[in-house]
Structures are given as structure tokens and as C-alpha cells.
Amino acid sequence: MQVRFEAMATPAIAASALTKTYRVYARPFDRLREAVTRRPRHREHHALSDVSLSVPAGRSLGLIGENGAGKSTLLKILAGITAPTRGSYEVRGSIASILELGSGFHPDFTGRQNIVLNAAMLGLSAQAVRDRTPTIIDFSELGEFIDQPVKTYSTGMAMRLGFSIATQVDPDVLIVDEALSVGDGYFQKKCMDRLVELVSAGKTLVFCSHAMYYISAFCQEALWLRRGRAEAYGPALDVVRAYETYLLAKSSQDVALPAPSAEPPSPARLRQVRLLGPEGASGTYRPGEPWAVEITWESDSPSHRFHLGVGINRIDEVEVFSCSTQRSGIAALAGRREYRAVLEVPRLPIVQGEFSIYVFLLDHEGLHVYDRRVLRSAFSVASPRYQPGLVDVEHRWEIPDSHPALAGAQVAADPRA
């Protein structure tokens, strides 16, 4: 895919031809031998090669790519942690970053002491640190652990503290690596809501994640790095589609959803997803038949608001169609602890194949995923006659009556007419 760069006025972040090269030595002693003999004893590893980007203020840039693609290196350069080997960059305004978990924390200091240390490193005055410390502690929800040494914290607790400090000091530019992936579902939503607030307030965000849903829903533009180079750069949806196509071509394994991880229970949970009707009982449909799926879920509080998303994928993970209550213009559901919804498709447009159902329980913004359910090989479609293709699209032919071979012929508006 061709890389596309757009000119943007007064960018908050601008980088040109960034390159980062590391020297890799086979043995520690080779570094000394090279210094003494002046003969190369290393090989060069190009972690980043000629990467350019421009992000205007108040926008979100998603950073995607496989492990080892150079994402962390780029983030560290933009955060000022490391210098590029070649190229130039400029970041306007104050910067806060959440990169490696626990980075910038003194393990023997308490959480409260690390707040003072990190806030001072971000440029806050002593009075500003005192004013914002209660807000930081409140957002982190660490409770009595705030006065315990950070070395006793779990990775999730360290992430809470780091995110709270970085976002509550009100930076102009926020750089976030994959750190949010270790948090529980409740705090992940809280973090995403906070990021939305920052961007809405005119702050600039660079957000790195392996969750394509967050990238496409949260970021306006995306940069796909591959082997240290910019493979694609442009509108987030276009870049994410290109990246997912690449992953599917590379491997037949499921890359759409990460494997579930052990984490505290979500404040809302899907209870059941099932097909309705006699066709659903057998799991086999014919093209054009009605199709419906029932979804039930529960919430810990009636105040939580929800949207539903449903996707149908072919068994080889080709995405067939998707829909959501939010895209359909339905207001977020709230006010109860138990819910039931039915999605109906009056005429199933699929011609043939075996299909899986993906169900997402989303927050009121349609951004955070409270819970998800995947029904592998949930149903199949069998056509009574051979028909190539995946879907049966309603259509019509329009042929002039003057055509000599078709004069007076009837033209069907539907393939089953």
C-alpha cells in the first residue's frame, strides 16, 4: 500500500525522515575490541527508517504494527527518551508519556512520593503538584496502597498510577503505548473516557495498540509500521483495513480478537447469545430466509449505558457484515440491571458458507468493550442451486426495448422473481 502523507497546518507533532540505528554486538567483549582496534565488531539494526508524520493539535494518531516493527522506538523518540540517529522532529507544548510499565517510578518510593517525583519531572511547580495530587490519587483508586512502595504494586496498579499522573497533569501532547492492555475492564473504560476528554479539550494524542477496534474507533489517522518503515499512513479505517488484510494473508489464525485474559469481572456481562426460530435450531438457512439472534446481558448498575454490536464473519474470518445499535440511531440503553435485545434480518443476503457470530457489549460511546462473545460456526447457509459469490444482492436490469433480441421480454428485478 502506498504511503500517503498530508500537509497539515501548525502540527503539534512533526517528524521528518526519522531513523534509529542500533549497534548489535555478538559478545560484550566485542565492544571493547572495537574501541581498541578501531575495526567494526558489530552489525547494525535499523529499528526505524525514514519515518515522517504530522499530527495537528486536538487529533489522535493510532500507531499499529507487529511486534518489533519499531513502534516503541518511535514513541520513545517523540517522548524525548532517546534521540534519532538521523532525521528531525518537533513536539509543540508539554509532553507526558505512558510507555513501559513502571518507567520513571522509584521502586522504593511510595505511590504518593512517585506522584511528586513524576509531576516535577513533567514540569509542574511545587504548588501545582500539591493541588493536583488529590485528583491523581482519586483517579487511580489505589486507596491505602498509595502510601505503599511501588515495588509492591501489581502491573495493573502501576499502570493506574502512571496513567493517572500522565493525564491529570494536563499535558499538551500525550503518548500512550500498549500499557492499557494490562488494566481491568472497568479501569480501561475510565482511561478511554479520559483520553476522549483530553482530545476534546484540544490535546494531541499518539496511541499505540494491538486492538484494532480502539484504533479505528478512537483515532482519526493511523500509521502502520513494518520492519521499521511506514507501510501506510492516512485515515485510520483505511490503514486498519490494510493491516488486517496483511495479517490475514500472513496467517490463517484468528487475529480479529485477542485471547481472553484473566482480569477482574466487568461491571456488565453478556449472559447469552442464541439464534431464534426453527432455522436457528438446526443452524442451517437458505438464502433469503429470515434470520434473528437474541442477546441478553446484565449490569451491576442501572446507571450504566450500553450499545450492542454484532458482526458476521465467514469461517475463514472474512467479514461479511456488521451492525450496531449506535449506527442504527438507537439511544444508549440504560435504567435496568437485565436486558434483552433481538437483531432481525428479514432476508438473509448470504448465498452459501459457514459463519461465526461476534457480539460486543459496548459503552454509551460505542468505544469501550465491556464484554464480547464469539459463536464459532454458529450457522451455515446452503443454496438449493449453485450460485457463485458470497451474497445475493437485490438488483434489476434495464435494457432498452429497442434491443432487437429482447423486444417485449420481461426483465426480473430480483433473481428469485
Secondary structure, 3 states (H helix, E strand, C coil): CCCCCCCCCCEEEEEEEEEEEEEEECCHHHHHHHHHHCCCCEEEEEEEEEEEEEEECCCEEEEECCCCCCHHHHHHHHCCCCCCCEEEEEECCCEEEECCCCCCCCCCCEHHHHHHHHHHHCCCCHHHHHHHHHHHHHHHCCHHHHHCEHHHCCHHHHHHHHHHHHHHCCCCEEEECHHHHHCCHHHHHHHHHHHHHHHHCCCEEEEECCCHHHHHHHCCEEEEEECCEEEEEEEHHHHHHHHHHHHHHHCCCCCCCCCCCCCCCCCEEEEEEEECHHHHHHCEECCCCCEEEEEEEEECCCCCCEEEEEEEEECCCCEEEEEECCCCCCCCECCCCEEEEEEEECCCCECCEEEEEEEEEECCCCCCEEEEEEEEEEEEECCCCCCCCCECCCCCCCCCCCCCCCCCCCCCCCCCC
